[in-house]
Amino acid sequence: MEVKQVIRMTVTEAIGPQATMREVLEAYPGAQRALFRRYHIGGCSSCGFQPEETLEQVCGRNGGVDVNEALEHIKTSHEQDAKMLISPRELADLVAQDKSVKLVDVRSREEFEAVHIEGSVLLAQPTMQEILAEGTNTRPIVIIDHQGKQSPDAAAYFLGHGLQNVRCLRGGIDAWAQEVDPKLRRYRVG
């Protein structure tokens, strides 16, 4: 087992009601999305939180949400997020086997034009309309971003609109460039 996995397991085991939101988000990157989806916490200025607030404090000032229930929801959502991920190698194999896979890139137009995976499309209004018109989509859709941090939000949007076969490229196009296509140019944002 890698050291990184051991550290993450130790951190996730230590997350409890007194953990700061910074610690919660480090252990469970999708925690804000999970809290917003179920409790409307963390999505806007009126229900937002500060990194140093504890989970218990945030739950308390947002209608007295049961902190243990919220923590369980965060953990369950984290497990569901992990099931949505597809590794770069798995995606390469999938695309080679199934030409119907739709690769949807959610980065900016400038990033997409600078570098993208062959066959991918930039998410724009017409693309979104086409995807949503498919209803419960039978063909796989894989969301691509820069480093795998924004794609779960886009996937959650599509899943929330009834699509079922939606995945996210783990590590984004950056991981693809490292693991599948080393000729693809890597870059930094900001």
C-alpha positions in Angstrom: 0.0 0.0 0.0 1.4 3.4 -0.9 2.3 5.9 1.8 -0.2 8.4 0.4 -3.0 5.8 0.8 -2.0 5.1 4.4 -2.0 8.8 5.2 -5.4 9.4 3.6 -6.9 6.4 5.4 -5.5 7.8 8.7 -6.9 11.3 7.9 -10.3 10.0 6.9 -10.5 7.9 10.1 -9.7 11.0 12.2 -12.5 13.1 10.6 -15.3 13.7 13.1 -17.5 16.5 14.4 -14.6 18.5 15.6 -12.7 18.3 12.3 -12.3 21.7 10.6 -13.9 22.1 7.2 -10.4 22.3 5.7 -9.6 18.9 7.1 -13.0 17.5 5.9 -12.4 18.8 2.4 -8.9 17.4 2.3 -10.1 14.0 3.3 -13.3 14.1 1.3 -12.9 16.5 -1.7 -16.5 16.2 -2.7 -17.8 17.0 0.8 -19.0 20.5 -0.1 -21.0 19.1 -3.0 -22.4 16.4 -0.8 -23.4 18.9 2.0 -25.0 21.2 -0.6 -26.9 18.5 -2.3 -28.6 17.2 0.9 -28.6 20.1 3.3 -28.0 23.2 1.2 -24.8 23.9 3.1 -21.8 25.5 1.4 -23.2 26.6 -2.0 -23.7 30.3 -1.4 -22.8 33.2 0.9 -25.7 32.6 3.3 -24.9 28.9 3.8 -21.2 29.0 3.2 -18.5 28.1 5.8 -15.0 29.1 6.7 -12.1 26.6 6.5 -11.4 26.8 10.2 -15.0 26.2 11.3 -15.7 22.7 12.6 -18.2 20.4 10.9 -20.2 20.5 14.1 -20.3 24.4 14.0 -21.4 24.4 10.4 -24.1 21.9 11.0 -25.3 23.7 14.1 -25.7 27.1 12.4 -27.5 25.5 9.4 -30.7 24.4 11.0 -29.1 22.0 13.5 -28.3 19.3 11.0 -27.3 16.1 12.9 -23.5 16.2 12.5 -23.1 12.4 12.6 -25.7 12.0 9.9 -23.9 14.7 7.8 -20.6 13.0 8.3 -22.1 9.6 7.2 -23.6 11.3 4.1 -20.2 12.8 3.3 -18.5 9.4 3.5 -21.2 7.7 1.4 -21.0 10.5 -1.2 -17.2 10.1 -1.2 -17.6 6.4 -2.0 -20.1 7.1 -4.8 -17.6 9.8 -6.2 -14.9 7.1 -6.3 -17.1 4.8 -8.3 -17.5 7.5 -11.0 -13.8 7.7 -11.6 -12.1 6.0 -14.5 -8.3 5.8 -14.8 -6.6 7.1 -17.9 -5.6 3.6 -18.9 -9.1 2.3 -18.4 -10.5 5.1 -20.5 -8.0 4.5 -23.3 -9.1 0.8 -23.3 -12.8 1.8 -23.2 -12.4 4.2 -26.1 -10.5 1.6 -28.1 -13.4 -0.9 -27.6 -16.4 1.4 -27.7 -16.5 4.2 -30.3 -19.8 5.5 -28.8 -18.0 6.9 -25.7 -18.5 10.6 -25.5 -15.6 12.6 -24.1 -16.8 15.9 -22.7 -14.2 18.4 -21.8 -15.3 21.0 -19.2 -12.1 23.2 -19.2 -12.0 26.7 -20.8 -12.1 27.1 -24.5 -8.5 28.4 -24.4 -7.3 25.3 -22.5 -9.2 23.0 -24.9 -7.8 24.7 -28.0 -4.3 24.5 -26.6 -4.5 20.7 -25.8 -7.2 18.1 -25.7 -7.8 14.4 -26.1 -8.6 13.3 -29.6 -12.3 12.9 -30.1 -13.3 15.0 -27.1 -15.8 17.9 -27.3 -15.8 21.1 -25.4 -18.8 21.5 -23.1 -20.9 24.3 -24.6 -24.6 24.9 -24.7 -25.3 22.8 -27.8 -23.3 19.9 -26.4 -25.1 20.1 -23.1 -28.5 20.2 -24.9 -27.5 17.1 -27.0 -26.4 15.2 -23.9 -29.5 16.1 -21.9 -31.8 15.2 -24.8 -30.4 11.6 -24.6 -32.4 11.2 -21.3 -30.9 8.3 -19.4 -28.0 7.9 -21.9 -27.0 4.5 -23.0 -23.6 5.5 -24.3 -20.9 6.3 -21.7 -20.0 9.9 -21.1 -16.7 10.7 -19.6 -16.1 14.2 -18.2 -12.6 15.6 -18.6 -11.0 18.6 -16.8 -7.5 19.7 -16.1 -6.6 17.6 -13.0 -9.7 15.8 -12.0 -11.0 18.4 -9.5 -13.9 20.0 -11.4 -15.2 17.0 -13.3 -17.2 15.5 -10.4 -19.3 18.7 -10.2 -20.1 18.4 -13.9 -20.9 14.7 -13.5 -23.2 15.5 -10.5 -25.0 18.0 -12.7 -25.7 15.4 -15.4 -26.6 12.7 -12.9 -29.0 15.1 -11.3 -30.7 15.5 -14.6 -31.3 11.7 -15.0 -28.3 10.5 -16.9 -26.8 7.3 -15.5 -23.7 6.4 -17.5 -21.4 9.3 -16.5 -17.8 8.9 -15.4 -14.9 11.3 -14.6 -11.3 11.0 -15.8 -9.3 10.5 -12.7 -6.5 13.1 -12.6 -7.9 14.9 -15.7 -6.1 15.5 -18.9 -2.9 16.0 -16.9 -3.0 12.3 -15.8 -3.9 11.3 -19.4 -0.7 13.1 -20.6 1.4 11.3 -18.0 -0.1 7.8 -18.2 -1.4 7.4 -21.8 -0.2 10.1 -24.2 3.2 11.6 -23.2 3.3 13.6 -26.4 0.3 15.6 -25.1 1.5 19.0 -23.8 1.1 19.5 -20.0 0.4 22.9 -18.5 -0.3 24.8 -15.3 -3.2 27.2 -14.7 -2.6 30.5 -12.9 
